Amino acid sequence: MKEKGVILFIAVFAIIASCKKDDSTNVEVIPPRPLAEVEAENDATIIEYLKTHYYNYEEFESPPADFDYKIVLDTITSLTDDKIPLIDQVSTMTIPVSSETFNLDEDVTVNHTLYYLAAREGIGESPTVGDSTFVAYEGQLLSGNIFDSNSTYTWQYLPFFLRGYAAGVSNFRVGGEIISNPDGTIEITGSGIGLMFIPSGLAYYNNPPLGSGIFNYDILVFQVNTGLFIEATDYDNDGIPSIMEDLNNNGNLSDDNTDASTELSSGFGFVPNHLDRDDDQDRILTRDEIVIDSEGNISFPDSDGDGIPDYLDADS
C-alpha cells in the first residue's frame, strides 16, 4: 500500500507539473491596440454620451440659496427631452498624441479631441499646463463610478498629471479671495467650476494604475474647482518658468529634454528641462546662463553665435 501511494503521488505531481508547464507556455500576451483605432472609438463614445446627457445648468444660471455648485450629470429621457444636451454646450481642443508616448510599435501621431465645459467662469486668469494650481476635483468613468476625488483644495503641479487633465484645467479661470471658515475649511470667491471628458490617449491608454478601478482604454471624466494658481511657475527654480521649457510647444513638458543623450551616457537618468537645473549638462546652472533684469524679463545669451542659447548649448 505504501509503495502504491508513493507511485500515485509521483503520478499526480507529474500531472500537476505538466499542467503548470502547459499553462505557462499558453499564456497569451495581448498587444496594445492601435492608437488611431482607440481614438476613433473613444471619440464616438464621448460624442454619444454628450448627445444623451445634460448637466444641472439651470441651477448654475439661477443658483438656489443652498446650492453647492457641483455639476450633476443625468441622462436625457422622455421626461427631460427639453434639456440642452452637453454636446451643445461643450468646447473642444485638439491635441496631437504620438504613439511613442505609450511605447507602441507603430510610428504615428493621432489627433485627440478633449471636450470641456465651464459651468462657472472664474473671476481670475487661467493657468498654463506648466503651472501649479490650487484645485479640488472628482474623477469618474462614463459609468459614473468615481475613482478619485478630493473635495478640499490641493496644490497640483500640472506637468505631473495626465496630459488631458492638465490641458483641461488650463481652459478654466481661477478665483480670487481666500475665505477661512470657522470649521477650518476654506473657500475661494469666484472660483472656476468645470468639466472635462478625456479620451484614453490623453490619459492612461493601456496602462492604468493597478487597483484604481480604471481599465485599459477607459475614458475619464473630471469635475474641477479651480481656486488659484502660481503665475509663471518655475518648478526647478532655474530662472525659467516651466511653460517656457516646453520647447516644442506641444503642451507636454515631459518630452523636452535637451541633454537626454548626455544623461543617458552618464547614467543620471532622464530629467526633462522643467525639472533640470542644468538643462545642457555642462555643469553650469541654467540660472547662471540666462539674464533676468530688474523687471523679471529673461534674455538668453548665445555667446558663440551658433543660434543655440547658452543654457541649451553644452559647448558654448
TORKOL-4160 file (C-alpha; in steps of 0.2 Angstrom, whole numbers, padded with zeros to 4 digits, m for minus):
316
<pt num="1" X="0000" Y="0000" Z="0000"/>
<pt num="2" X="0014" Y="0012" Z="0004"/>
<pt num="3" X="0023" Y="0009" Z="m0012"/>
<pt num="4" X="0007" Y="0012" Z="m0022"/>
<pt num="5" X="0004" Y="0028" Z="m0013"/>
<pt num="6" X="0021" Y="0034" Z="m0017"/>
<pt num="7" X="0019" Y="0030" Z="m0036"/>
<pt num="8" X="0002" Y="0038" Z="m0035"/>
<pt num="9" X="0009" Y="0054" Z="m0028"/>
<pt num="10" X="0023" Y="0054" Z="m0041"/>
<pt num="11" X="0010" Y="0052" Z="m0055"/>
<pt num="12" X="m0001" Y="0066" Z="m0048"/>
<pt num="13" X="0014" Y="0078" Z="m0046"/>
<pt num="14" X="0019" Y="0074" Z="m0064"/>
<pt num="15" X="0001" Y="0079" Z="m0070"/>
<pt num="16" X="0001" Y="0095" Z="m0060"/>
<pt num="17" X="0019" Y="0099" Z="m0066"/>
<pt num="18" X="0013" Y="0096" Z="m0084"/>
<pt num="19" X="m0002" Y="0107" Z="m0082"/>
<pt num="20" X="0008" Y="0121" Z="m0075"/>
<pt num="21" X="0020" Y="0120" Z="m0089"/>
<pt num="22" X="0006" Y="0120" Z="m0102"/>
<pt num="23" X="m0002" Y="0135" Z="m0093"/>
<pt num="24" X="0014" Y="0145" Z="m0094"/>
<pt num="25" X="0018" Y="0141" Z="m0112"/>
<pt num="26" X="0000" Y="0145" Z="m0117"/>
<pt num="27" X="m0001" Y="0162" Z="m0109"/>
<pt num="28" X="m0007" Y="0174" Z="m0122"/>
<pt num="29" X="0000" Y="0192" Z="m0122"/>
<pt num="30" X="m0012" Y="0204" Z="m0130"/>
<pt num="31" X="m0003" Y="0218" Z="m0138"/>
<pt num="32" X="m0009" Y="0236" Z="m0136"/>
<pt num="33" X="m0022" Y="0242" Z="m0149"/>
<pt num="34" X="m0018" Y="0254" Z="m0162"/>
<pt num="35" X="m0019" Y="0272" Z="m0157"/>
<pt num="36" X="m0030" Y="0278" Z="m0171"/>
<pt num="37" X="m0042" Y="0264" Z="m0168"/>
<pt num="38" X="m0044" Y="0268" Z="m0150"/>
<pt num="39" X="m0045" Y="0286" Z="m0153"/>
<pt num="40" X="m0059" Y="0284" Z="m0165"/>
<pt num="41" X="m0069" Y="0273" Z="m0153"/>
<pt num="42" X="m0066" Y="0284" Z="m0138"/>
<pt num="43" X="m0072" Y="0299" Z="m0148"/>
<pt num="44" X="m0088" Y="0291" Z="m0154"/>
<pt num="45" X="m0092" Y="0285" Z="m0137"/>
<pt num="46" X="m0089" Y="0303" Z="m0129"/>
<pt num="47" X="m0100" Y="0311" Z="m0143"/>
<pt num="48" X="m0114" Y="0298" Z="m0140"/>
<pt num="49" X="m0113" Y="0302" Z="m0121"/>
<pt num="50" X="m0113" Y="0321" Z="m0124"/>
<pt num="51" X="m0129" Y="0319" Z="m0135"/>
<pt num="52" X="m0138" Y="0309" Z="m0122"/>
<pt num="53" X="m0134" Y="0318" Z="m0106"/>
<pt num="54" X="m0136" Y="0335" Z="m0098"/>
<pt num="55" X="m0130" Y="0344" Z="m0083"/>
<pt num="56" X="m0139" Y="0355" Z="m0070"/>
<pt num="57" X="m0135" Y="0371" Z="m0080"/>
<pt num="58" X="m0151" Y="0379" Z="m0074"/>
<pt num="59" X="m0145" Y="0378" Z="m0056"/>
<pt num="60" X="m0129" Y="0387" Z="m0061"/>
<pt num="61" X="m0139" Y="0400" Z="m0070"/>
<pt num="62" X="m0150" Y="0404" Z="m0055"/>
<pt num="63" X="m0142" Y="0396" Z="m0040"/>
<pt num="64" X="m0153" Y="0392" Z="m0026"/>
<pt num="65" X="m0148" Y="0398" Z="m0008"/>
<pt num="66" X="m0141" Y="0381" Z="m0003"/>
<pt num="67" X="m0133" Y="0377" Z="m0020"/>
<pt num="68" X="m0116" Y="0368" Z="m0018"/>
<pt num="69" X="m0110" Y="0372" Z="m0036"/>
<pt num="70" X="m0107" Y="0354" Z="m0040"/>
<pt num="71" X="m0110" Y="0348" Z="m0058"/>
<pt num="72" X="m0123" Y="0334" Z="m0059"/>
<pt num="73" X="m0124" Y="0323" Z="m0074"/>
<pt num="74" X="m0140" Y="0315" Z="m0080"/>
<pt num="75" X="m0147" Y="0305" Z="m0094"/>
<pt num="76" X="m0160" Y="0314" Z="m0106"/>
<pt num="77" X="m0176" Y="0304" Z="m0106"/>
<pt num="78" X="m0194" Y="0307" Z="m0112"/>
<pt num="79" X="m0197" Y="0317" Z="m0096"/>
<pt num="80" X="m0181" Y="0328" Z="m0099"/>
<pt num="81" X="m0181" Y="0329" Z="m0118"/>
<pt num="82" X="m0182" Y="0348" Z="m0116"/>
<pt num="83" X="m0165" Y="0349" Z="m0108"/>
<pt num="84" X="m0150" Y="0356" Z="m0118"/>
<pt num="85" X="m0138" Y="0341" Z="m0121"/>
<pt num="86" X="m0120" Y="0343" Z="m0117"/>
<pt num="87" X="m0115" Y="0341" Z="m0135"/>
<pt num="88" X="m0122" Y="0359" Z="m0137"/>
<pt num="89" X="m0113" Y="0366" Z="m0123"/>
<pt num="90" X="m0095" Y="0359" Z="m0123"/>
<pt num="91" X="m0080" Y="0367" Z="m0131"/>
<pt num="92" X="m0066" Y="0356" Z="m0139"/>
<pt num="93" X="m0047" Y="0357" Z="m0141"/>
<pt num="94" X="m0036" Y="0346" Z="m0152"/>
<pt num="95" X="m0021" Y="0338" Z="m0145"/>
<pt num="96" X="m0009" Y="0328" Z="m0156"/>
<pt num="97" X="m0003" Y="0312" Z="m0147"/>
<pt num="98" X="0012" Y="0302" Z="m0153"/>
<pt num="99" X="0012" Y="0283" Z="m0152"/>
<pt num="100" X="0029" Y="0285" Z="m0144"/>
<pt num="101" X="0020" Y="0291" Z="m0129"/>
<pt num="102" X="0014" Y="0274" Z="m0125"/>
<pt num="103" X="0029" Y="0264" Z="m0132"/>
<pt num="104" X="0019" Y="0257" Z="m0146"/>
<pt num="105" X="0027" Y="0248" Z="m0161"/>
<pt num="106" X="0018" Y="0259" Z="m0173"/>
<pt num="107" X="0025" Y="0276" Z="m0178"/>
<pt num="108" X="0010" Y="0288" Z="m0179"/>
<pt num="109" X="0004" Y="0304" Z="m0172"/>
<pt num="110" X="m0015" Y="0305" Z="m0170"/>
<pt num="111" X="m0025" Y="0320" Z="m0165"/>
<pt num="112" X="m0036" Y="0318" Z="m0150"/>
<pt num="113" X="m0051" Y="0329" Z="m0145"/>
<pt num="114" X="m0053" Y="0335" Z="m0127"/>
<pt num="115" X="m0071" Y="0340" Z="m0123"/>
<pt num="116" X="m0073" Y="0353" Z="m0109"/>
<pt num="117" X="m0086" Y="0364" Z="m0101"/>
<pt num="118" X="m0085" Y="0379" Z="m0090"/>
<pt num="119" X="m0101" Y="0378" Z="m0079"/>
<pt num="120" X="m0095" Y="0394" Z="m0069"/>
<pt num="121" X="m0082" Y="0405" Z="m0076"/>
<pt num="122" X="m0069" Y="0410" Z="m0063"/>
<pt num="123" X="m0065" Y="0428" Z="m0060"/>
<pt num="124" X="m0046" Y="0426" Z="m0061"/>
<pt num="125" X="m0035" Y="0421" Z="m0075"/>
<pt num="126" X="m0031" Y="0404" Z="m0082"/>
<pt num="127" X="m0016" Y="0394" Z="m0078"/>
<pt num="128" X="m0005" Y="0386" Z="m0091"/>
<pt num="129" X="m0001" Y="0367" Z="m0092"/>
<pt num="130" X="0016" Y="0372" Z="m0084"/>
<pt num="131" X="0009" Y="0380" Z="m0068"/>
<pt num="132" X="0005" Y="0374" Z="m0050"/>
<pt num="133" X="m0014" Y="0376" Z="m0047"/>
<pt num="134" X="m0024" Y="0375" Z="m0032"/>
<pt num="135" X="m0039" Y="0363" Z="m0036"/>
<pt num="136" X="m0052" Y="0352" Z="m0029"/>
<pt num="137" X="m0058" Y="0338" Z="m0041"/>
<pt num="138" X="m0068" Y="0322" Z="m0044"/>
<pt num="139" X="m0063" Y="0309" Z="m0057"/>
<pt num="140" X="m0076" Y="0296" Z="m0063"/>
<pt num="141" X="m0079" Y="0285" Z="m0078"/>
<pt num="142" X="m0093" Y="0287" Z="m0090"/>
<pt num="143" X="m0102" Y="0274" Z="m0080"/>
<pt num="144" X="m0102" Y="0286" Z="m0065"/>
<pt num="145" X="m0090" Y="0276" Z="m0055"/>
<pt num="146" X="m0079" Y="0288" Z="m0045"/>
<pt num="147" X="m0061" Y="0283" Z="m0045"/>
<pt num="148" X="m0053" Y="0298" Z="m0036"/>
<pt num="149" X="m0059" Y="0314" Z="m0028"/>
<pt num="150" X="m0053" Y="0327" Z="m0016"/>
<pt num="151" X="m0066" Y="0339" Z="m0010"/>
<pt num="152" X="m0053" Y="0351" Z="m0002"/>
<pt num="153" X="m0041" Y="0362" Z="m0012"/>
<pt num="154" X="m0024" Y="0354" Z="m0015"/>
<pt num="155" X="m0009" Y="0361" Z="m0025"/>
<pt num="156" X="m0006" Y="0352" Z="m0041"/>
<pt num="157" X="0009" Y="0354" Z="m0052"/>
<pt num="158" X="0000" Y="0351" Z="m0069"/>
<pt num="159" X="0015" Y="0343" Z="m0078"/>
<pt num="160" X="0015" Y="0329" Z="m0065"/>
<pt num="161" X="m0003" Y="0325" Z="m0070"/>
<pt num="162" X="m0012" Y="0317" Z="m0085"/>
<pt num="163" X="m0009" Y="0327" Z="m0101"/>
<pt num="164" X="m0028" Y="0328" Z="m0104"/>
<pt num="165" X="m0031" Y="0334" Z="m0086"/>
<pt num="166" X="m0018" Y="0347" Z="m0087"/>
<pt num="167" X="m0024" Y="0354" Z="m0104"/>
<pt num="168" X="m0042" Y="0354" Z="m0097"/>
<pt num="169" X="m0038" Y="0364" Z="m0081"/>
<pt num="170" X="m0028" Y="0376" Z="m0092"/>
<pt num="171" X="m0045" Y="0381" Z="m0100"/>
<pt num="172" X="m0053" Y="0386" Z="m0084"/>
<pt num="173" X="m0051" Y="0403" Z="m0074"/>
<pt num="174" X="m0047" Y="0403" Z="m0056"/>
<pt num="175" X="m0055" Y="0413" Z="m0042"/>
<pt num="176" X="m0050" Y="0427" Z="m0031"/>
<pt num="177" X="m0050" Y="0430" Z="m0012"/>
<pt num="178" X="m0047" Y="0416" Z="0000"/>
<pt num="179" X="m0060" Y="0415" Z="0014"/>
<pt num="180" X="m0057" Y="0405" Z="0030"/>
<pt num="181" X="m0072" Y="0396" Z="0038"/>
<pt num="182" X="m0075" Y="0394" Z="0057"/>
<pt num="183" X="m0073" Y="0375" Z="0054"/>
<pt num="184" X="m0056" Y="0376" Z="0047"/>
<pt num="185" X="m0060" Y="0374" Z="0029"/>
<pt num="186" X="m0058" Y="0387" Z="0016"/>
<pt num="187" X="m0067" Y="0394" Z="0001"/>
<pt num="188" X="m0061" Y="0404" Z="m0014"/>
<pt num="189" X="m0073" Y="0418" Z="m0020"/>
<pt num="190" X="m0077" Y="0416" Z="m0039"/>
<pt num="191" X="m0068" Y="0400" Z="m0042"/>
<pt num="192" X="m0070" Y="0392" Z="m0059"/>
<pt num="193" X="m0080" Y="0376" Z="m0060"/>
<pt num="194" X="m0078" Y="0365" Z="m0075"/>
<pt num="195" X="m0080" Y="0348" Z="m0083"/>
<pt num="196" X="m0069" Y="0338" Z="m0095"/>
<pt num="197" X="m0070" Y="0322" Z="m0105"/>
<pt num="198" X="m0053" Y="0314" Z="m0108"/>
<pt num="199" X="m0050" Y="0301" Z="m0121"/>
<pt num="200" X="m0038" Y="0287" Z="m0115"/>
<pt num="201" X="m0024" Y="0293" Z="m0127"/>
<pt num="202" X="m0024" Y="0309" Z="m0116"/>
<pt num="203" X="m0025" Y="0298" Z="m0100"/>
<pt num="204" X="m0018" Y="0280" Z="m0096"/>
<pt num="205" X="m0022" Y="0272" Z="m0113"/>
<pt num="206" X="m0017" Y="0253" Z="m0109"/>
<pt num="207" X="m0008" Y="0256" Z="m0093"/>
<pt num="208" X="m0020" Y="0262" Z="m0079"/>
<pt num="209" X="m0014" Y="0261" Z="m0061"/>
<pt num="210" X="m0017" Y="0244" Z="m0053"/>
<pt num="211" X="m0032" Y="0244" Z="m0041"/>
<pt num="212" X="m0039" Y="0261" Z="m0047"/>
<pt num="213" X="m0055" Y="0255" Z="m0055"/>
<pt num="214" X="m0049" Y="0261" Z="m0072"/>
<pt num="215" X="m0047" Y="0249" Z="m0086"/>
<pt num="216" X="m0037" Y="0249" Z="m0102"/>
<pt num="217" X="m0043" Y="0262" Z="m0114"/>
<pt num="218" X="m0056" Y="0270" Z="m0102"/>
<pt num="219" X="m0062" Y="0287" Z="m0105"/>
<pt num="220" X="m0060" Y="0298" Z="m0089"/>
<pt num="221" X="m0072" Y="0312" Z="m0084"/>
<pt num="222" X="m0066" Y="0326" Z="m0071"/>
<pt num="223" X="m0075" Y="0339" Z="m0062"/>
<pt num="224" X="m0064" Y="0353" Z="m0056"/>
<pt num="225" X="m0065" Y="0368" Z="m0045"/>
<pt num="226" X="m0050" Y="0379" Z="m0049"/>
<pt num="227" X="m0046" Y="0390" Z="m0035"/>
<pt num="228" X="m0029" Y="0399" Z="m0038"/>
<pt num="229" X="m0013" Y="0396" Z="m0047"/>
<pt num="230" X="0005" Y="0402" Z="m0046"/>
<pt num="231" X="0008" Y="0413" Z="m0062"/>
<pt num="232" X="0024" Y="0408" Z="m0072"/>
<pt num="233" X="0028" Y="0393" Z="m0060"/>
<pt num="234" X="0047" Y="0389" Z="m0060"/>
<pt num="235" X="0046" Y="0372" Z="m0053"/>
<pt num="236" X="0065" Y="0368" Z="m0054"/>
<pt num="237" X="0070" Y="0386" Z="m0049"/>
<pt num="238" X="0082" Y="0388" Z="m0063"/>
<pt num="239" X="0075" Y="0405" Z="m0068"/>
<pt num="240" X="0064" Y="0400" Z="m0082"/>
<pt num="241" X="0046" Y="0397" Z="m0080"/>
<pt num="242" X="0041" Y="0379" Z="m0083"/>
<pt num="243" X="0029" Y="0384" Z="m0098"/>
<pt num="244" X="0044" Y="0392" Z="m0107"/>
<pt num="245" X="0053" Y="0375" Z="m0106"/>
<pt num="246" X="0040" Y="0367" Z="m0117"/>
<pt num="247" X="0052" Y="0369" Z="m0132"/>
<pt num="248" X="0042" Y="0361" Z="m0145"/>
<pt num="249" X="0026" Y="0370" Z="m0139"/>
<pt num="250" X="0015" Y="0354" Z="m0139"/>
<pt num="251" X="0009" Y="0356" Z="m0121"/>
<pt num="252" X="0019" Y="0341" Z="m0115"/>
<pt num="253" X="0033" Y="0347" Z="m0104"/>
<pt num="254" X="0040" Y="0329" Z="m0101"/>
<pt num="255" X="0046" Y="0327" Z="m0119"/>
<pt num="256" X="0058" Y="0342" Z="m0119"/>
<pt num="257" X="0075" Y="0336" Z="m0113"/>
<pt num="258" X="0089" Y="0345" Z="m0121"/>
<pt num="259" X="0103" Y="0334" Z="m0113"/>
<pt num="260" X="0095" Y="0317" Z="m0115"/>
<pt num="261" X="0110" Y="0309" Z="m0124"/>
<pt num="262" X="0122" Y="0316" Z="m0111"/>
<pt num="263" X="0111" Y="0310" Z="m0097"/>
<pt num="264" X="0109" Y="0293" Z="m0105"/>
<pt num="265" X="0128" Y="0290" Z="m0106"/>
<pt num="266" X="0132" Y="0297" Z="m0089"/>
<pt num="267" X="0119" Y="0286" Z="m0081"/>
<pt num="268" X="0110" Y="0300" Z="m0072"/>
<pt num="269" X="0093" Y="0295" Z="m0080"/>
<pt num="270" X="0082" Y="0306" Z="m0090"/>
<pt num="271" X="0077" Y="0323" Z="m0082"/>
<pt num="272" X="0066" Y="0335" Z="m0093"/>
<pt num="273" X="0071" Y="0353" Z="m0094"/>
<pt num="274" X="0057" Y="0359" Z="m0082"/>
<pt num="275" X="0064" Y="0348" Z="m0068"/>
<pt num="276" X="0083" Y="0351" Z="m0073"/>
<pt num="277" X="0093" Y="0365" Z="m0065"/>
<pt num="278" X="0107" Y="0362" Z="m0078"/>
<pt num="279" X="0097" Y="0360" Z="m0095"/>
<pt num="280" X="0113" Y="0356" Z="m0106"/>
<pt num="281" X="0123" Y="0346" Z="m0093"/>
<pt num="282" X="0138" Y="0357" Z="m0094"/>
<pt num="283" X="0140" Y="0359" Z="m0076"/>
<pt num="284" X="0134" Y="0377" Z="m0076"/>
<pt num="285" X="0117" Y="0380" Z="m0069"/>
<pt num="286" X="0104" Y="0387" Z="m0081"/>
<pt num="287" X="0101" Y="0402" Z="m0070"/>
<pt num="288" X="0119" Y="0407" Z="m0072"/>
<pt num="289" X="0117" Y="0406" Z="m0091"/>
<pt num="290" X="0102" Y="0417" Z="m0093"/>
<pt num="291" X="0100" Y="0436" Z="m0089"/>
<pt num="292" X="0085" Y="0442" Z="m0079"/>
<pt num="293" X="0083" Y="0460" Z="m0077"/>
<pt num="294" X="0075" Y="0471" Z="m0063"/>
<pt num="295" X="0058" Y="0469" Z="m0070"/>
<pt num="296" X="0059" Y="0450" Z="m0072"/>
<pt num="297" X="0062" Y="0449" Z="m0091"/>
<pt num="298" X="0073" Y="0435" Z="m0096"/>
<pt num="299" X="0085" Y="0436" Z="m0111"/>
<pt num="300" X="0095" Y="0421" Z="m0117"/>
<pt num="301" X="0113" Y="0425" Z="m0122"/>
<pt num="302" X="0121" Y="0415" Z="m0136"/>
<pt num="303" X="0140" Y="0418" Z="m0133"/>
<pt num="304" X="0146" Y="0408" Z="m0148"/>
<pt num="305" X="0133" Y="0414" Z="m0160"/>
<pt num="306" X="0128" Y="0397" Z="m0166"/>
<pt num="307" X="0109" Y="0401" Z="m0164"/>
<pt num="308" X="0108" Y="0390" Z="m0148"/>
<pt num="309" X="0106" Y="0399" Z="m0132"/>
<pt num="310" X="0120" Y="0396" Z="m0119"/>
<pt num="311" X="0108" Y="0387" Z="m0107"/>
<pt num="312" X="0104" Y="0374" Z="m0120"/>
<pt num="313" X="0122" Y="0373" Z="m0128"/>
<pt num="314" X="0134" Y="0362" Z="m0119"/>
<pt num="315" X="0149" Y="0369" Z="m0129"/>
<pt num="316" X="0146" Y="0387" Z="m0128"/>
